[in-house]
Amino acid sequence: MRVVDRRAVLGFSLAGVALALGGCNRTTTASAPLAPMSSVSSYASINPAGNYGPVSDRFPIKAFDTSSINPAFLRREVAYSTTEPAGTIIVDPREHFLYYVLPGGRAMRYGVGVGKQGFGWSGTATINSKQEWPDWYPPKEMIERRPDIKPQLTQLQSGVGVPGGLSNPLGARAMYLWQNGKDTLYRIHGTLEPETIGTNVSSGCIRMINQDVIDLYNRVAVGTRVVVLGAPRPGV
């Protein structure tokens, strides 16, 4: 049962017109699994579960006003019945939840925002790589369609894009999903717009509150199994 009705897509923030675009299509040019990056902060000691206060990280993350979203979408441990083993990630785009399966019929549940790419793929994959403050490389078609994002772009190691940081639509962390040795172009990542959690958003894959995506990032390893449940078309 849906927890809340889908809300209207929010407008772009003043932080930059391109930031809400959240393009999942090209966020890394790697053709093989990338080595996981070491943690830049001891998140567990700074923000215990349930705390959405400020985080001291490579870039400082502001406290999140949890009153801006339905409390059902805040991180919590819940009873969860599944045949998947502990350590599996299960994404339910229809209900806007992501579950990290724990032992004993429990799971850590996170609220997510789902973009059109998030509705476009379902199945089983593995986390091929994890990146802290990832760079974002919008596809050429997007740049041509939205010339107003060009001022946000710079020449990076893998091409023209937005460097990782507080103005990057992928947020504080990203996890890249591959299937049968190929990139699914599906990502689980942070966001600059945490108030959109629990909604269908204009674009992107699966976005999480930055405090939540850091929590999940620190729980999982490269090779983690990810199950993405089927979802209806956006607006259905």
URRA-V734483 format. One record per residue. N is the residue number from 0. RES is the residue in one letter. SS is DSSP state (@ for helix, = for strand, . for the rest). OMEGA is omega in degrees with one decimal (999 if undefined). D_LAST is the distance of its C-alpha to the last C-alpha in whole Angstrom. Layout:
n->(N | N)
res->(RES | RES)
ss->(SS | SS)
omega->(OMEGA | OMEGA)
d_last->(D_LAST | D_LAST)
This chain:
n->(0 | 1 | 2 | 3 | 4 | 5 | 6 | 7 | 8 | 9 | 10 | 11 | 12 | 13 | 14 | 15 | 16 | 17 | 18 | 19 | 20 | 21 | 22 | 23 | 24 | 25 | 26 | 27 | 28 | 29 | 30 | 31 | 32 | 33 | 34 | 35 | 36 | 37 | 38 | 39 | 40 | 41 | 42 | 43 | 44 | 45 | 46 | 47 | 48 | 49 | 50 | 51 | 52 | 53 | 54 | 55 | 56 | 57 | 58 | 59 | 60 | 61 | 62 | 63 | 64 | 65 | 66 | 67 | 68 | 69 | 70 | 71 | 72 | 73 | 74 | 75 | 76 | 77 | 78 | 79 | 80 | 81 | 82 | 83 | 84 | 85 | 86 | 87 | 88 | 89 | 90 | 91 | 92 | 93 | 94 | 95 | 96 | 97 | 98 | 99 | 100 | 101 | 102 | 103 | 104 | 105 | 106 | 107 | 108 | 109 | 110 | 111 | 112 | 113 | 114 | 115 | 116 | 117 | 118 | 119 | 120 | 121 | 122 | 123 | 124 | 125 | 126 | 127 | 128 | 129 | 130 | 131 | 132 | 133 | 134 | 135 | 136 | 137 | 138 | 139 | 140 | 141 | 142 | 143 | 144 | 145 | 146 | 147 | 148 | 149 | 150 | 151 | 152 | 153 | 154 | 155 | 156 | 157 | 158 | 159 | 160 | 161 | 162 | 163 | 164 | 165 | 166 | 167 | 168 | 169 | 170 | 171 | 172 | 173 | 174 | 175 | 176 | 177 | 178 | 179 | 180 | 181 | 182 | 183 | 184 | 185 | 186 | 187 | 188 | 189 | 190 | 191 | 192 | 193 | 194 | 195 | 196 | 197 | 198 | 199 | 200 | 201 | 202 | 203 | 204 | 205 | 206 | 207 | 208 | 209 | 210 | 211 | 212 | 213 | 214 | 215 | 216 | 217 | 218 | 219 | 220 | 221 | 222 | 223 | 224 | 225 | 226 | 227 | 228 | 229 | 230 | 231 | 232 | 233 | 234 | 235)
res->(M | R | V | V | D | R | R | A | V | L | G | F | S | L | A | G | V | A | L | A | L | G | G | C | N | R | T | T | T | A | S | A | P | L | A | P | M | S | S | V | S | S | Y | A | S | I | N | P | A | G | N | Y | G | P | V | S | D | R | F | P | I | K | A | F | D | T | S | S | I | N | P | A | F | L | R | R | E | V | A | Y | S | T | T | E | P | A | G | T | I | I | V | D | P | R | E | H | F | L | Y | Y | V | L | P | G | G | R | A | M | R | Y | G | V | G | V | G | K | Q | G | F | G | W | S | G | T | A | T | I | N | S | K | Q | E | W | P | D | W | Y | P | P | K | E | M | I | E | R | R | P | D | I | K | P | Q | L | T | Q | L | Q | S | G | V | G | V | P | G | G | L | S | N | P | L | G | A | R | A | M | Y | L | W | Q | N | G | K | D | T | L | Y | R | I | H | G | T | L | E | P | E | T | I | G | T | N | V | S | S | G | C | I | R | M | I | N | Q | D | V | I | D | L | Y | N | R | V | A | V | G | T | R | V | V | V | L | G | A | P | R | P | G | V)
ss->(. | . | . | . | . | . | . | . | . | . | . | . | . | . | . | . | @ | @ | @ | @ | @ | . | . | . | . | . | . | . | . | . | . | . | . | . | . | . | . | . | . | . | . | . | @ | @ | @ | @ | . | . | . | . | . | . | . | . | = | . | . | . | . | . | = | . | . | . | . | @ | @ | @ | . | . | @ | @ | @ | . | . | = | = | = | = | . | . | . | . | . | . | . | . | . | = | = | = | = | . | . | . | . | = | = | = | = | = | = | . | . | . | = | = | = | = | = | = | . | = | = | . | @ | @ | @ | @ | . | . | . | = | = | = | = | = | = | = | = | = | = | . | . | . | = | . | . | . | @ | @ | @ | @ | @ | @ | . | @ | @ | @ | @ | @ | @ | . | = | = | = | . | . | = | = | = | = | . | . | . | . | . | . | . | . | . | . | = | = | = | = | = | = | = | . | . | = | = | = | = | = | = | = | = | . | . | . | . | @ | @ | @ | . | . | . | = | . | . | . | . | . | = | = | . | . | @ | @ | @ | @ | @ | @ | @ | @ | @ | @ | . | . | . | . | . | = | = | = | = | . | . | . | . | . | . | . | .)
omega->(-177.6 | -176.6 | 178.2 | 173.8 | 176.5 | 179.7 | 179.8 | 178.7 | -179.2 | 179.6 | 179.0 | -179.4 | -179.4 | -178.4 | 178.9 | -174.7 | -175.8 | -168.2 | -179.4 | -177.4 | 171.9 | -173.2 | 177.3 | -168.3 | -178.1 | 178.3 | 173.6 | 178.8 | -177.9 | 177.2 | 179.2 | -178.6 | 178.1 | 177.1 | 179.3 | 177.8 | 179.2 | -178.9 | 179.4 | 177.8 | 175.9 | -171.3 | -175.6 | -178.8 | -179.3 | -176.2 | 174.5 | -177.2 | 179.1 | -178.5 | 179.2 | 178.3 | -179.5 | -179.4 | 174.2 | -174.3 | 175.9 | 169.3 | -175.9 | 179.0 | -178.7 | 172.9 | 178.5 | 177.4 | -174.4 | 178.9 | -177.5 | 177.8 | 175.0 | -177.4 | 177.0 | -176.4 | 174.6 | -176.1 | 177.5 | 173.7 | -175.6 | 169.4 | -176.6 | -178.4 | 179.1 | 174.6 | 179.5 | -178.5 | 175.2 | -178.1 | 178.4 | 170.8 | 174.8 | 180.0 | 176.9 | -177.1 | -177.6 | -176.8 | 178.8 | 176.8 | 169.4 | -178.4 | 168.7 | -170.8 | 177.8 | 175.7 | 171.6 | 177.5 | 179.9 | 175.7 | 168.5 | -175.8 | 179.4 | 170.8 | 179.3 | 168.0 | -173.1 | 175.1 | -174.4 | 176.5 | 179.1 | 177.3 | -171.2 | -177.5 | 173.1 | -178.5 | -177.2 | -179.3 | 173.8 | 174.4 | -179.0 | 179.6 | 176.8 | -179.5 | 173.7 | -179.0 | -174.5 | 170.1 | 176.8 | -179.7 | 179.1 | 179.1 | -178.7 | -179.3 | 179.3 | 179.4 | 179.0 | -178.8 | -177.4 | -178.8 | -179.8 | 178.5 | -175.9 | 178.2 | 179.8 | -170.1 | 175.8 | 179.7 | 180.0 | -176.7 | -176.0 | 179.2 | -179.3 | -178.7 | 178.4 | -179.1 | 177.0 | -179.1 | -173.5 | 177.5 | -177.6 | -175.3 | 178.1 | 174.9 | -169.8 | -176.7 | 173.0 | 176.0 | -169.7 | -173.6 | 177.3 | 179.7 | 179.5 | 176.4 | -178.8 | 178.4 | 177.2 | -172.4 | -178.6 | -177.3 | 167.3 | -171.2 | 176.8 | -177.5 | 171.7 | -174.7 | -176.5 | 178.7 | 178.6 | 179.8 | -176.5 | -177.9 | 166.9 | -175.2 | -169.8 | -179.9 | -176.8 | -179.4 | 177.4 | -178.6 | -178.6 | 169.9 | -176.1 | 177.6 | 179.8 | -178.0 | 174.6 | 178.5 | 179.1 | -179.4 | -178.2 | 178.8 | -170.2 | 177.7 | 171.3 | -176.2 | 178.5 | 178.0 | 178.9 | 178.2 | 177.8 | -178.2 | 178.8 | -178.4 | 176.5 | 174.8 | 177.8 | 178.7 | -179.0 | 999)
d_last->(15 | 13 | 16 | 14 | 12 | 10 | 13 | 13 | 15 | 18 | 21 | 23 | 26 | 30 | 30 | 29 | 27 | 26 | 26 | 22 | 21 | 22 | 22 | 22 | 23 | 27 | 28 | 31 | 33 | 35 | 35 | 36 | 35 | 36 | 39 | 37 | 38 | 40 | 39 | 40 | 40 | 41 | 38 | 38 | 41 | 40 | 37 | 37 | 33 | 32 | 34 | 32 | 35 | 36 | 37 | 40 | 39 | 39 | 38 | 38 | 34 | 34 | 33 | 30 | 30 | 28 | 27 | 25 | 22 | 21 | 24 | 22 | 21 | 24 | 26 | 28 | 29 | 27 | 28 | 26 | 27 | 26 | 28 | 28 | 31 | 32 | 31 | 28 | 25 | 22 | 18 | 15 | 12 | 10 | 13 | 14 | 17 | 20 | 23 | 26 | 28 | 31 | 34 | 35 | 31 | 30 | 28 | 27 | 24 | 23 | 20 | 18 | 16 | 13 | 13 | 12 | 15 | 14 | 11 | 13 | 16 | 16 | 20 | 23 | 25 | 28 | 29 | 31 | 32 | 32 | 33 | 34 | 33 | 32 | 32 | 29 | 30 | 27 | 27 | 29 | 27 | 25 | 29 | 29 | 26 | 27 | 31 | 31 | 30 | 33 | 35 | 33 | 34 | 38 | 39 | 38 | 40 | 37 | 36 | 35 | 33 | 33 | 35 | 34 | 34 | 33 | 31 | 29 | 26 | 26 | 28 | 31 | 30 | 28 | 27 | 27 | 25 | 27 | 27 | 30 | 32 | 29 | 27 | 23 | 23 | 21 | 22 | 22 | 24 | 25 | 24 | 26 | 23 | 23 | 22 | 18 | 18 | 16 | 13 | 11 | 14 | 15 | 16 | 18 | 17 | 18 | 20 | 22 | 25 | 28 | 30 | 27 | 27 | 31 | 31 | 29 | 31 | 34 | 33 | 32 | 34 | 34 | 33 | 31 | 28 | 24 | 22 | 18 | 16 | 13 | 9 | 6 | 6 | 6 | 4 | 0)
